[in-house]
Amino acid sequence: MSRQDKWSLVVVTCYLILAEVCYFACHTFGKFPACQLDSIVAIMKPGPYFWTMVIAVGICSMWLLKQDSNYSSLLKRGGRRQMLFNQWKRNAFVAVWLSSVLVIGTMFFNSDLRLNNWDVMDSVYYTQTGLTTEQNTVLLFVVLWLINIFRCFVMQGVLTLVWWSGYNLLIGILPLCAVSVFEMIFYNPAIFLRRFTLDYPVWIHKNLLGNMALYGAIWLLVLVVLSFVVSCKREFYGNEA
């Protein structure tokens, strides 16, 4: 990543941390004892996720893709396909970084809570499901982290696809925002954030995890194929994104 890319990532990281601070300063779990797992599940819901990760990914993608818009960038990358491949690698790095910031920041801002209390009846998990679970705590955190990475990677993939199609990035950002707002208001149909979620019911109905994995593989395959198809459409003559 270039120096400008790194500075862009620093600014977006600062925004993400500030958004987390504001959210957890206002959020409460009610009278039942919560744990850090509950905090991560809460911030992954459509409302808070929109104000944290969706906006962070949108800002980051606009800045990073803007720097790829001129012809010199294409020559430096060694051609269209090589540039596209480098962008996918960069997207993966950004997804891992921002997801790590989200999860670690959430744990830090809720460090006074237990890591996991889903194995007792006096918990938020029990009030939501009527059950307890003996799932490994590390496994639960890792799965939540991986879902965050997937969400972030797909959002960047959509914006990368729009960019290669030659359209203004707002054409990609506005639908992402619209879907997030829709899923804030309506529980069904599950489109993206509610489709790829680890809310409490997912841990009870194990088939939901399998369906999520299948849908995820399809989403990734479609994004990759479409990206290579449209990679020949963009003209590199200006500096606009």
C-alpha positions as CSV (number, residue, x, y, z in Angstrom):
1,M,0.0,0.0,0.0
2,S,1.2,3.5,-0.8
3,R,1.7,6.2,1.8
4,Q,-1.6,7.8,0.8
5,D,-3.4,4.4,1.1
6,K,-2.0,4.1,4.7
7,W,-3.1,7.6,5.7
8,S,-6.6,6.9,4.3
9,L,-6.8,3.7,6.4
10,V,-5.6,5.7,9.5
11,V,-8.4,8.3,9.0
12,V,-11.0,5.6,8.5
13,T,-9.8,3.7,11.6
14,C,-10.1,6.8,13.7
15,Y,-13.7,7.3,12.4
16,L,-14.5,3.6,13.2
17,I,-13.2,3.9,16.7
18,L,-15.1,7.2,17.3
19,A,-18.3,5.6,16.0
20,E,-17.8,2.6,18.4
21,V,-17.3,5.0,21.3
22,C,-20.5,6.9,20.5
23,Y,-22.5,3.7,20.1
24,F,-21.4,2.0,23.3
25,A,-21.8,5.3,25.3
26,C,-25.5,5.2,24.4
27,H,-26.2,1.5,24.2
28,T,-27.6,-0.6,27.1
29,F,-28.5,-4.3,27.4
30,G,-31.3,-3.8,30.0
31,K,-31.4,-5.6,33.3
32,F,-29.8,-8.9,32.3
33,P,-26.0,-9.3,32.5
34,A,-24.3,-8.9,29.1
35,C,-20.9,-10.2,28.0
36,Q,-18.5,-9.1,25.3
37,L,-20.0,-11.5,22.8
38,D,-23.3,-9.7,23.3
39,S,-21.6,-6.4,22.5
40,I,-20.2,-7.8,19.2
41,V,-23.6,-9.2,18.2
42,A,-25.2,-5.9,19.1
43,I,-22.9,-3.8,16.9
44,M,-23.3,-6.2,14.0
45,K,-27.1,-5.4,13.8
46,P,-28.0,-3.3,10.8
47,G,-28.4,0.0,12.6
48,P,-25.1,0.3,14.4
49,Y,-23.3,-1.6,11.7
50,F,-24.4,1.1,9.2
51,W,-23.0,3.9,11.2
52,T,-19.8,2.1,11.9
53,M,-18.6,-0.3,9.2
54,V,-20.8,0.6,6.2
55,I,-19.8,4.2,6.3
56,A,-16.1,3.3,7.1
57,V,-15.9,1.0,4.1
58,G,-17.6,3.5,1.8
59,I,-15.2,6.3,2.8
60,C,-12.1,4.0,2.6
61,S,-13.1,2.6,-0.8
62,M,-13.7,6.0,-2.3
63,W,-10.3,7.2,-1.3
64,L,-8.4,4.1,-2.3
65,L,-10.1,3.7,-5.7
66,K,-9.7,7.4,-6.5
67,Q,-5.9,6.9,-6.5
68,D,-6.2,4.1,-9.1
69,S,-8.2,6.3,-11.6
70,N,-5.4,7.7,-13.8
71,Y,-3.5,6.0,-16.6
72,S,-0.2,6.1,-14.8
73,S,-1.7,4.0,-12.0
74,L,-2.7,1.4,-14.7
75,L,0.8,1.3,-16.1
76,K,2.4,1.1,-12.6
77,R,0.2,-1.9,-11.8
78,G,1.1,-3.7,-15.0
79,G,-2.3,-3.8,-16.7
80,R,-6.0,-4.1,-16.0
81,R,-6.0,-7.7,-14.7
82,Q,-3.0,-7.1,-12.5
83,M,-4.6,-3.9,-11.1
84,L,-7.8,-5.8,-10.4
85,F,-5.9,-8.6,-8.6
86,N,-4.0,-6.0,-6.5
87,Q,-7.3,-4.3,-5.6
88,W,-8.8,-7.6,-4.4
89,K,-5.7,-8.2,-2.3
90,R,-6.0,-4.7,-0.9
91,N,-9.7,-5.2,-0.2
92,A,-8.9,-8.4,1.7
93,F,-6.3,-6.5,3.8
94,V,-8.7,-3.7,4.5
95,A,-11.5,-6.1,5.4
96,V,-9.2,-7.9,7.9
97,W,-8.0,-4.7,9.4
98,L,-11.3,-2.9,9.8
99,S,-13.0,-6.1,11.1
100,S,-10.2,-6.5,13.7
101,V,-10.6,-2.9,14.8
102,L,-14.3,-3.4,15.2
103,V,-14.0,-6.6,17.2
104,I,-11.0,-5.5,19.3
105,G,-12.5,-2.1,19.9
106,T,-15.8,-3.6,21.0
107,M,-14.0,-5.8,23.5
108,F,-11.9,-2.9,24.8
109,F,-14.9,-0.6,25.3
110,N,-16.7,-3.4,27.1
111,S,-13.7,-4.7,29.0
112,D,-15.7,-4.6,32.3
113,L,-17.9,-7.4,31.0
114,R,-17.1,-11.1,31.0
115,L,-16.0,-12.6,27.7
116,N,-18.8,-15.1,27.5
117,N,-21.8,-15.9,29.8
118,W,-23.9,-17.7,27.2
119,D,-23.6,-20.9,29.3
120,V,-25.7,-19.5,32.2
121,M,-29.4,-18.7,32.5
122,D,-28.8,-15.2,33.8
123,S,-27.7,-13.8,30.5
124,V,-28.9,-11.9,27.4
125,Y,-28.4,-15.0,25.3
126,Y,-30.9,-17.0,27.5
127,T,-33.5,-14.2,27.4
128,Q,-33.3,-14.2,23.6
129,T,-33.3,-18.0,23.0
130,G,-34.5,-19.7,26.1
131,L,-31.4,-21.8,26.0
132,T,-27.8,-21.9,27.1
133,T,-24.8,-23.0,25.0
134,E,-21.4,-24.5,25.8
135,Q,-19.8,-23.3,22.6
136,N,-16.1,-22.6,22.8
137,T,-15.6,-18.9,23.5
138,V,-12.6,-18.5,21.2
139,L,-14.5,-20.2,18.4
140,L,-17.5,-17.8,18.9
141,F,-15.2,-14.8,18.7
142,V,-13.4,-16.1,15.6
143,V,-16.7,-16.8,13.8
144,L,-18.0,-13.4,14.5
145,W,-14.7,-11.9,13.3
146,L,-14.9,-13.9,10.1
147,I,-18.4,-12.8,9.4
148,N,-17.3,-9.2,9.8
149,I,-14.5,-9.8,7.3
150,F,-16.8,-11.3,4.8
151,R,-19.3,-8.4,5.0
152,C,-16.5,-5.9,4.7
153,F,-15.0,-7.7,1.7
154,V,-18.3,-8.0,-0.1
155,M,-19.1,-4.3,0.3
156,Q,-15.7,-3.4,-1.0
157,G,-16.2,-5.9,-3.9
158,V,-19.4,-4.2,-4.9
159,L,-17.8,-0.8,-4.9
160,T,-14.8,-2.1,-6.9
161,L,-17.2,-3.6,-9.4
162,V,-19.0,-0.3,-9.8
163,W,-15.7,1.5,-10.2
164,W,-14.6,-0.9,-12.9
165,S,-17.9,-0.4,-14.7
166,G,-17.0,3.2,-15.1
167,Y,-19.8,4.6,-12.9
168,N,-19.4,7.1,-10.1
169,L,-18.9,5.3,-6.8
170,L,-22.0,6.9,-5.4
171,I,-23.9,4.5,-7.6
172,G,-22.5,1.7,-5.4
173,I,-22.6,3.5,-2.1
174,L,-26.2,4.6,-2.2
175,P,-27.6,1.1,-2.7
176,L,-25.4,-0.2,0.2
177,C,-26.8,2.6,2.4
178,A,-30.4,1.9,1.2
179,V,-30.1,-1.8,1.9
180,S,-28.7,-1.1,5.4
181,V,-31.6,1.4,6.2
182,F,-34.2,-1.1,4.8
183,E,-32.8,-3.8,7.1
184,M,-32.9,-1.5,10.1
185,I,-36.6,-1.1,9.6
186,F,-37.7,-4.5,8.3
187,Y,-36.7,-7.9,9.5
188,N,-37.7,-9.6,6.3
189,P,-36.6,-10.2,3.6
190,A,-33.0,-10.7,4.7
191,I,-30.8,-9.2,2.0
192,F,-27.3,-8.6,3.2
193,L,-26.7,-7.6,6.8
194,R,-29.5,-9.9,8.1
195,R,-28.6,-12.6,5.6
196,F,-25.0,-12.7,6.9
197,T,-25.4,-12.3,10.6
198,L,-24.7,-14.3,13.7
199,D,-27.6,-13.0,15.8
200,Y,-28.8,-15.4,18.6
201,P,-31.2,-17.6,16.5
202,V,-28.3,-18.6,14.2
203,W,-26.7,-20.5,17.1
204,I,-29.8,-22.5,17.7
205,H,-30.7,-23.4,14.1
206,K,-27.4,-24.8,12.8
207,N,-28.8,-25.1,9.2
208,L,-28.7,-21.3,9.1
209,L,-24.9,-21.4,9.2
210,G,-24.8,-23.8,6.3
211,N,-27.1,-21.6,4.3
212,M,-25.0,-18.6,5.1
213,A,-21.9,-20.3,3.9
214,L,-23.6,-21.3,0.6
215,Y,-25.0,-17.8,0.0
216,G,-21.6,-16.4,0.8
217,A,-19.8,-18.6,-1.7
218,I,-22.3,-17.6,-4.4
219,W,-21.9,-13.9,-3.6
220,L,-18.1,-14.1,-3.8
221,L,-18.2,-16.1,-7.1
222,V,-20.5,-13.6,-8.7
223,L,-18.4,-10.6,-7.6
224,V,-15.2,-12.1,-8.9
225,V,-16.6,-13.2,-12.2
226,L,-18.4,-9.8,-12.8
227,S,-15.2,-7.9,-11.9
228,F,-13.2,-9.7,-14.5
229,V,-15.9,-9.2,-17.1
230,V,-16.2,-5.5,-16.6
231,S,-12.4,-4.9,-16.1
232,C,-12.1,-4.0,-19.8
233,K,-14.8,-1.3,-19.7
234,R,-13.2,1.4,-17.6
235,E,-11.3,4.2,-19.4
236,F,-8.2,5.6,-17.7
237,Y,-7.8,9.2,-18.7
238,G,-8.7,11.4,-15.7
239,N,-8.4,11.5,-12.0
240,E,-12.0,11.1,-11.1
241,A,-13.2,8.1,-9.1
